[in-house]
Amino acid sequence: MRDQEYLVTINVPPLLEDAVVDCLLAIEAADGFSSLTVNAHVSDHTRMSLAEQVAGTQRQIRFQIYIPEEQLNSLIYALKRDFSGSGIHYWVMPVLDSGYI
């Protein structure tokens, strides 16, 4: 049986995209990551511009990265250290299975 892996999903404001890319590239255990543009629909409008409030959505960049359990805490620590108060939203889910077909 292999070691436990996790899928970390991170939503960031577009202005932080390059900085988060640099942060994720520095994680040696990560075997790459994905990013895509998403429209976040949130009930807390305090971090939204007036245009975003009218549209009811906020453009964000979503990163997804598979990471082994032993590197998870260091990733979360780096995000909190480097981006405290920036409005980044993250969540962690265990990976039950993965592979290539």
Backbone hydrogen bonds in HBPLUS format (Angstrom, degrees):
<---DONOR---> <-ACCEPTOR-->    atom                        ^
c    i                          cat <-CA-CA->   ^        H-A-AA   ^      H-
h    n   atom  resd res      DA  || num        DHA   H-A  angle D-A-AA Bond
n    s   type  num  typ     dist DA aas  dist angle  dist       angle   num
A0069-GLU N   A0004-GLN O   3.00 MM  65  5.72 151.4  2.08 165.4 157.2     1
A0095-VAL N   A0005-GLU O   2.99 MM  90  5.54 167.7  2.01 143.4 139.6     2
A0006-TYR N   A0067-ILE O   2.84 MM  61  5.36 154.4  1.91 145.8 153.9     3
A0067-ILE N   A0006-TYR O   2.87 MM  61  5.36 152.1  1.94 150.2 159.0     4
A0007-LEU N   A0093-MET O   2.77 MM  86  5.27 167.8  1.79 163.1 166.1     5
A0093-MET N   A0007-LEU O   2.99 MM  86  5.27 154.4  2.05 140.2 148.5     6
A0008-VAL N   A0065-ILE O   2.91 MM  57  5.33 171.6  1.91 154.5 154.7     7
A0065-ILE N   A0008-VAL O   3.00 MM  57  5.33 152.9  2.07 144.7 153.5     8
A0009-THR N   A0091-TRP O   2.94 MM  82  5.45 168.6  1.95 164.1 167.6     9
A0091-TRP N   A0009-THR O   2.95 MM  82  5.45 146.5  2.06 149.3 157.4    10
A0010-ILE N   A0063-PHE O   2.86 MM  53  5.06 158.4  1.91 148.2 153.0    11
A0063-PHE N   A0010-ILE O   2.78 MM  53  5.06 160.8  1.81 148.6 154.9    12
A0011-ASN N   A0089-HIS O   2.75 MM  78  5.20 169.8  1.76 164.7 167.6    13
A0089-HIS N   A0011-ASN O   3.06 MM  78  5.20 163.2  2.09 149.0 153.7    14
A0012-VAL N   A0061-ILE O   2.83 MM  49  5.26 158.8  1.88 146.8 154.0    15
A0061-ILE N   A0012-VAL O   2.87 MM  49  5.26 166.9  1.88 156.5 159.9    16
A0016-LEU N   A0013-PRO O   2.91 MM   3  5.66 159.0  1.96 126.7 133.0    17
A0017-GLU N   A0014-PRO O   3.15 MM   3  5.25 167.9  2.17 110.7 114.3    18
A0020-VAL N   A0016-LEU O   2.95 MM   4  6.13 159.8  2.00 163.1 168.8    19
A0021-VAL N   A0017-GLU O   2.94 MM   4  6.18 156.7  1.99 153.4 160.6    20
A0022-ASP N   A0018-ASP O   3.03 MM   4  6.30 161.9  2.07 149.1 153.0    21
A0023-CYS N   A0019-ALA O   3.04 MM   4  6.29 153.1  2.12 141.6 149.1    22
A0024-LEU N   A0020-VAL O   2.87 MM   4  6.11 164.4  1.89 157.1 160.1    23
A0025-LEU N   A0021-VAL O   2.89 MM   4  6.07 156.0  1.95 153.9 160.8    24
A0026-ALA N   A0022-ASP O   3.23 MM   4  6.36 132.3  2.47 137.0 147.8    25
A0026-ALA N   A0023-CYS O   3.21 MM   3  5.31 137.0  2.41  97.0 108.5    26
A0027-ILE N   A0024-LEU O   3.15 MM   3  5.41 158.9  2.20 106.6 113.2    27
A0030-ALA N   A0027-ILE O   3.24 MM   3  5.67 151.6  2.32 109.8 117.8    28
A0034-SER N   A0064-GLN O   2.90 MM  30  5.23 163.7  1.93 152.4 157.5    29
A0064-GLN N   A0034-SER O   2.90 MM  30  5.23 152.6  1.98 141.5 146.1    30
A0036-LEU N   A0062-ARG O   2.92 MM  26  5.34 142.5  2.07 142.3 154.1    31
A0062-ARG N   A0036-LEU O   2.76 MM  26  5.34 173.9  1.77 169.0 169.1    32
A0038-VAL N   A0060-GLN O   2.85 MM  22  5.39 171.3  1.86 155.8 158.1    33
A0060-GLN N   A0038-VAL O   2.92 MM  22  5.39 163.8  1.95 156.8 158.4    34
A0040-ALA N   A0058-GLN O   2.72 MM  18  5.00 166.1  1.74 153.5 148.7    35
A0058-GLN N   A0040-ALA O   2.81 MM  18  5.00 148.8  1.91 141.0 151.3    36
A0048-MET N   A0045-HIS O   3.09 MM   3  5.14 164.1  2.11 110.7 114.1    37
A0053-GLN N   A0049-SER O   2.89 MM   4  6.18 151.7  1.97 149.3 157.6    38
A0054-VAL N   A0050-LEU O   2.99 MM   4  6.29 154.6  2.06 150.3 156.4    39
A0055-ALA N   A0051-ALA O   2.97 MM   4  6.20 160.2  2.01 147.0 152.6    40
A0056-GLY N   A0052-GLU O   2.73 MM   4  5.76 133.9  1.94 139.9 153.0    41
A0071-GLN N   A0068-PRO O   2.96 MM   3  5.62 158.7  2.01 122.0 128.7    42
A0072-LEU N   A0069-GLU O   3.21 MM   3  5.21 150.3  2.30 102.5 111.2    43
A0075-LEU N   A0071-GLN O   3.10 MM   4  6.37 150.2  2.20 152.0 160.3    44
A0076-ILE N   A0072-LEU O   3.06 MM   4  6.37 169.5  2.07 161.1 162.5    45
A0077-TYR N   A0073-ASN O   2.86 MM   4  5.97 158.3  1.91 147.3 154.2    46
A0078-ALA N   A0074-SER O   2.98 MM   4  6.06 158.9  2.02 140.4 145.7    47
A0079-LEU N   A0075-LEU O   3.00 MM   4  6.30 159.7  2.04 153.7 159.0    48
A0080-LYS N   A0076-ILE O   2.98 MM   4  6.20 164.7  2.01 151.8 155.8    49
A0081-ARG N   A0077-TYR O   2.80 MM   4  5.96 157.7  1.85 152.8 159.8    50
A0082-ASP N   A0078-ALA O   2.92 MM   4  5.93 167.0  1.94 149.6 153.1    51
A0083-PHE N   A0079-LEU O   2.88 MM   4  5.60 145.2  2.00 144.5 152.6    52
A0086-SER N   A0083-PHE O   3.08 MM   3  5.47 153.3  2.15 143.0 139.2    53
